[in-house]
């Protein structure tokens, strides 16, 4: 049985994608993810004899639970992603000099390049030049100016066909206050309008006869862009752009995430609605699945297949009427031009008042990568006008599926917190040995207790060890040094507000803020940027007709037709 057939055989939530391939299973249960419980060797402990009731466990690395065959799909996929995004960054190999310096432009040495990027990052991957161009959008330039900038980059990319480029147009969103934007605002409203203009704008001058008849129309900007495969253009707010730029730098691979999300979503719709749904990958994806390592591991030394565009179809069969329809499934990117362009192309032939018929091809399901925080996909106004939107699950409108991880099933968070605890081992040890985290907090009267909220986990029966109270951990400090103690303590034994206190010490100097910490920007009265303990599928399925409070536009699968 090949991998694709095994994927099709996943029929209940207790069957995880990690069981369908030995390769995946090896990734998910590698040495970095799980170690069996054993007693420390005598060399780790002081000479004193441990009490019989004191439990000591070996450092458990990334996850405080076993990654098994009946674990949550999202946890498994994130675990695999941690192992596949293993591109080793060497900052000394990155050229971050100013644009003119990198191109060798001086007052005496001119260059014909028609643009000057605000920021440029250059490095090599597999002996190919990779360049990131960053253009800051302060909301002061018109669409014609923006279009000309993009045209200049398209021309430059065509002149360097052996290099890869990312053009990031980064818009001010108030996450860093400016004179024009003094507080945070959702970036997708402004960017959706900008993307809409870039999709509809033509470049050059049309040819006309003397009586005004059009002889030859100029091409759309998007058409020129689509012919330039070595250039990727994204439009993102300042708060979200770093994540997408980092994905380009590390050559992020969302292949398995896209594929498994489609199977999971189809299964969930079948379970909760009057429709039976199956996911049918395209022939190209089916062929790619046969070579699992190349599909999963970005370091695999063979050609890789990147899931993009329409990568499969949802086949719907109504349980009551036996009506059959087919829905394209698109691999979405929240910030690019390609996704809204493809959504528009697929949907425009399906009118608002279309009466559903058997064998219809309906508007698409767009599936985005699994994220830790809510991201804001750019939705052009043209897409918002394409359907008669309903909060019920109806077949025939565009859907955006943006899966996210909750606090209770986020391996990325657990890795960050494990590193945090090791880094602050002396402080952790001091609290459990002397009762205070720092003398500053002691003077301020800040205290912690066993009653404080701890890190939640979705599957308590998978925790390797029962959590220990303060008194038991206090006794352990008599037998261990600070490093050994920090390595053995479980993350869900540490008060959540203590972890937040440690994060706050470095938050201003850290690129990535763990999701248990509040962002330094927010919208008053809106909690959509706060990551909840648990996120269900219904929290992630929306329609792209609501710019604001995207989290409020949830689709209730219980009501469908």
N, C-alpha and C positions, 0 to 999 in steps of 0.2 A: 504494500500500500504506500503510495507516494504522499508527500507532504500535503498537497492540495486535498487529497481524499481524506486525510486525517483531519484537516481543518473542517471539512464538511461534516465530519462525524462528531463535532463538538455540539452536543445537544442540550447540555444543562450547565448551570453556572459553576458547578463543582468540578467540571472538567476544564483544566487550564491549558492555555496555548503552550505552556512550557513542557507539556507531556507529549506533544506531537512530533518532537524531533530530539534525538540524542544530542545534537549540536546545541539546541536551545537549552536543554536540561543542564548540559555542562556549563553553559554561560550562567544560568540562574543559580546554580549551586556551587560556583567557583569558590576558591579559598577566601576571596575578599568578601563574600556574602554571608557565609555561614560556617561556624565551627561548632563541633559537638561540645556539650557540657562535660568538663573534666575538672578534677581538682588541680589546683596550682601545684607546681613542684615545690619541694622544700626550699629551694634557692630563692623563690619569690617571697617567702614569708620570713618573719622574724623567728627567733629561736623559740618563742613562747608557743605552747601547745594551744591549738584552736579548740574552742568549745564545740561540743558535738552539734549544737543547734545553730551554729554559724555557717551559712551557706556562702561559698565562694565559687564564682563561675569564671571560666576562661573568657578572655575578651572575645566578643562576638562580632566585631567588625561592623559591617554595614547595617545588617538587619537584626533586630532583637527577636526574630522568630524564624522558624524553618520555612524556606521557600519550597512548598510542596505541590503535589499535583492537584490539590483541591483548594488552592488559594485564589484570591481575587485576580481577575484578568489584568486589571490596571496596574496592580502591584508588580505582577510578573513582567509586563511589558516595560514598565519603568526600570525594573532591575536589568532587563536585557539592554535597554538603552544606555544605562550607566556603563555597561561593559563595551558597547559598540562605539560610544563617543570617546575613544581613547587616543585621539590625536594628541601627541605630546607637543605642547607649545614651548618654543624657545624664544623668549622675548628678544634675545640678541639677534635673531634672524629676521626680525620685523623692522622694516624701514618706515619710520613715522615722521620723517623730516617734512618740512613744508613742500607743497606741490611743486613749486619752481625748482627747489633744490633737488628733488627726486628726478625731475626731467632735465636737470642741468641747464635751466634757463637763468641767465644772468643779464645785467644791464648791457653787456657787450655781446652776449650770445642769445639771440632771439630764437623763438620757436613758432611754428605755424599752428600749434594747438589752439583751438578756438574757445577754450574754457580754462578756468582755474578753480579747482575744487577747494572748498573751505578746509577740508581735511583729507589726507590720503594715507592709506596704510598698504604697504606692499610686502609680500613674502612669497615663498615658493612652496609648492606641494607637488610631489612627484615630478620635479624638475620643470614644472610649468609655473609661470608668473601668475600670481593671484593679487588683484588690486581692489581695494575698497575705496570708493569715492563718496564722501559725505558732503551733501549740500544742505545748508541750514535754511529752512523756510520760516522766516519771521512774519509771514502773512502780509508782506508788503508788495510782493511782485505779482503781476498779472499772469493769466494763463498763457498768453503768447510768449512771455519771457520764459516761463517754465518749460513750455513746449520746445523752444529753441535750445534751452539747456540740454534737454533730453536728446534732441536731434544731434547735438554736438557729441554727446557721449556715444550714441549709436554709430556715428561716423568713426569715432576713435576706436571703438571695439571692432568694427569691420576692418580697420587698418591693422589690427593686431589679432588675427584670427586664432593664434596659438595660445593666447592668454585668456584668463577668465576674469570677469569684472562684476562687481556689485556696486550699483549706484543707489545710495540710500538718501532719499529726500526726507530730511528729519524736520518735523514741524514743531514749533513751540506749542506746549500744551499747559503751561503753568506749573508743571511739576518742579521746575526751577523758575521762580517768579521773575517776570520782566515788567517793564513799564506798561506794556500793552496787555499782558496777562498776569495779573497779580495773584491769581489762585488757579488751582487745577481745573481743567475742563476736559471733557471727553474729546480725544483727538479725531475720532472717526467722522464727526459731522463735517468739519473743515476738509479733511482728507477725502471723504466720500465725494464731495463736490469737486475737488481738484482732480481726482481720478476720473470722474465722469467727464470732465472737460478734456482730459488727455485721451480718453477713448473716442471722443467725437471730433477732435480737431484734425484738420487736414494741413499738410505742409506743402509749401511751394505755391506757384501761381497756376491756376487752371487755364487751359487753352480754349478760346472762344472765337467764333466767327464775328464778322463785322455787325451782323444783326443780333448778336448777343447769345446765339445758340452755343451750348457747351459741346466742345469737340472732345476734350480729354480732361477728366477730373483728376486732381492731384490725389496722391495716396493719403490714407489716414496715417497718423503717427503710429498707431498701434500695429499697423501692417508692416511698417518698416522695422519696428521693434521685434515682431514675431519672426522676422527673417534674420535675426541676430542672436544665434543660440549661445554665444559666449558672454552675453550681458544679461544680468538680472537686475530689475529695477524694483525698489520697494518704496512705499510711502508710509511712514510711521511717526507717531508722536515721540517726543523726546524721552518719555518715560518707558516706552516699549521698544524703541529702536535698538538699544544695546543688545537685547536678547537675539534679535534677528540677525544683526551684524555678527555676533558671536557664532551663530549657527553656520554662517558662511565660512568663517575663519576655521572652525573645527570640522567642517565638511559634515554637518549633522545629517544623520540618516533616519528618516521617519518611515521607512518602508513597512516594517512590521507593524508599526503603530497604525498606519492607514489601513492595512489589510485586516488586522485583527479587529479594529474598531468597526469596520463594515460588517464583519460576521457577528460581532456582539450586538450591534444595533439592529440588524435584521432579526436576530433571535428575540430581542426584547420587544420589537414591534409585533412580531408574531404572537408573543405570549400575552400582550396586553391590549391588542386591538382585534378588530374583526377581519384583519388581513393576515394571510400567511405570506411570509416574505423570505426569499432566499437570495443570497448574494452570489452573483456569477462574475468572477473576475474576467478581464479581457484575456485574449490568447497570450498577449505579451507578458502579462502578470503571471499567468499559469506557468509559462515557460520559465520565468525568472524564479518562481518558487521552487523549481526543481533543483536549483543551485543555492541551497539555504545559506551557506557561509557568505557568498557574494552578496546576497540580499540583505543580510543582517550586519555583518562586520565590516566597518569602513576600512580596516587595515588589511582585509583579504586581498591577496595579490593577483586578483583577476578582475576582468571588467565587471563593473557594477551596473545594476539596473535601478534607476531612480523612479519610484512611483510618482506619476504626475498626470495632470489632465484628467480625462475620463478613464478610470482604471477598472471599471466594472459596472454592473447593473443590478438594481434591486428588481426582482420579479415578484409582483404582487398578485395574489389570488384571493378574491373576496370569499370568506367562509360561508356567506349567505347567498350571494348572487352568482358566484363563480366567475365574476368579472376578472379579467387578466390585464394588467398594465405593466409597463416597463419604465424604470426610472434610472437615468444615468447617475453614477456616483463619481463625484469630482474630488480629487485630492486638493484641498484648499490651502491657501496661504493667506493669512489675515491681511498682509500688507502689499501684495504684489498687484501688477496690472493684469496678469494672466487670469486670475480667478474671476474677477467681475466681468472680464471680457468673455470668458467661456460661458459663464452663467447666462449672460445676456444672449449670446449666440444660440445656446441650447433652448432658451425659454421663449424667444421672440415669436416663434411660430405657434405658440400655445396661448391663445387669447384669453382675456379675463373671463369671458362668458362661454368658454369652450365646454361642451357637454361631453362628459367622459364616455368613451366608447371602448369596447373590447379591443385589446391589443394596442391601445394608445401608448405613445411615448410621452411621458409627462415631465414637468419641470424637475430639475436635479435635486439630489441630496448632496450637499457640500460637507465633507468631513475634514476637519482641521486637526493638526497635531495635538496630542494631549499636553496640556499646560498645567503649571502650578497655580497661576493666578488667572483671573479673568482677563482676556485680551479683547481688543476692540477691532473687529474686522471692518475694513473700509467698504461701505455699501453705497454705491452711486445712487443718486435720486432716481435714475431710470429704472433700477431694479426694484426700488420701493414701490413703484407704480405698476408693476407687472402683474400683480395678483390681487384678488379680493381676499384679503387676509382673514384668517380665523384662528382663534386660540385653541380650537379643537384640532385633532389630528385628522386632516382631510387629505386624501390623495389628489394631487393636482396643484399644490402650491410649493414654492421653493422652501427648502429647509436647510438650516445651518446647524451642524452638530459639532460643538466645541467641547470635547471631553476635558475634564479637569480632575486633579487629584485633591482629595480632602486631607486634613491634618492626619486622619487615621490610617491612610494608606499611601504615604508619600515617601518612598525610599530616598529621593533626593534630599528631603528634609532631614531624614535620619542620618545620612552621611554627613551633612553639614553640622548637625548637632553633636554627633560623635566626635568630629574634629574639634568642635568648640569645647567640649568637655576635656579632651586631652590637652588642648592648648591652655586651658585654665585649671589644670589638675591641682595646682597648689591651693587655689581658692576653694575648689570643691572639697578638697581634703580638709581644709581649715574649717569649713562649715560643719562637716560631719565629726570633726574631732573637737572643735572648740565652740561651735554653735553660732558662728557668724561668718558671712562671706567675705567681708572686708571691714576694716575699722571705720571707714567712712559710713557704711551702712549701719554699723553698730551705733555710731554716734547719732545717726538719724532715726534710730529706733525701728529700722526695717527688719522684720522677722519672717521666718518661713516655718511651716509645720506640715505634719503628715496629712492634714485636712485640705491643704492647698490642692488646686486642680493640677493633675499630672497629664502628660502626653497621652491622648487616647489612641487606641488601636482597634481596628474593625473586628478582629478575630482574636478574642482573648484566649481561646483554647489553644492558639498556636504560640503563645508566649512561652519561651523556653523555661522560665523560672518564675515562681510566684514573687511578686514584689515584696521587698523588705521594708520595715519601718525604720524610722530614724535611729532608734535605740540599737537595733541590730547592726545597722551600718556604722554607727558610732563605735561599737565594740570592735568592728573590723579594723578601724584605724590604728588600733594597738598592735596589729600584726602585719601591717602593710605600709609601704611608703606611698607618697602621693601619686606617683605615676601608676603603680600597680592598682591602687584603689580606683583611680579614674577609669582605668581600662576595664575593670570588672563591673562597675556600677551600670545598671540598666537605665536607659533614658527615661522610661516611665516610672522610675523611682525618684526622679529629681523634680521638685516643684516647677511648674511651667513659668511662673514669674521669676524664678531664679535663672532659668535659661534666658529669658528675655533681658534680665539685668546684665548677664554676661554679653549678650549680643549688643546691647546699647553701648558697651565700652568701645567697640570697634565699628559701630554702624556707620559712622561718618567717613570711615576710611575703607570700607568694604564695597566691592562692586555688587555682590549678590547679597540681598537681605533675606535670611530665612523667613519662610512664610508665616511663622508664628509671631513675627514682629510686625507692628503696624508700619505702613509706608509713611514717609515724611510728608505726604500730600494726600488730600482726600476731598470729597465733596460733602458739604454739611448735609446730614440727613440721609446719606446714601452709604449703605454698608456693603455694596457689591464688590468693593476692592478688598474686603476682609475675607480671608479664606476660612470657611466653616470647618467644623470637625469632620463632617461627612458630606459628600456630594453624590447625588444620585443621577441616573441617566436623564431624568426629566428636568434636572437643573441645567442640562447642557444642550438640550434640543430646543431651538428657537426658529423663528422666521425673521428674515432680514428687513423687516419693515419698521423697526423701532430703533432710532438712533440712540436715545437716552435710556438709561436703566435697562440695558440689554438683558440683565438677569431677571427683569420683570416680565419679559416676553416669553415665558415658558409655555411649552406645548404640553397639554395634559393628555396622555395617551389613553386615559380611561374613557374619554369622549372622542369617538372617531366615527367617520363615515366616508 
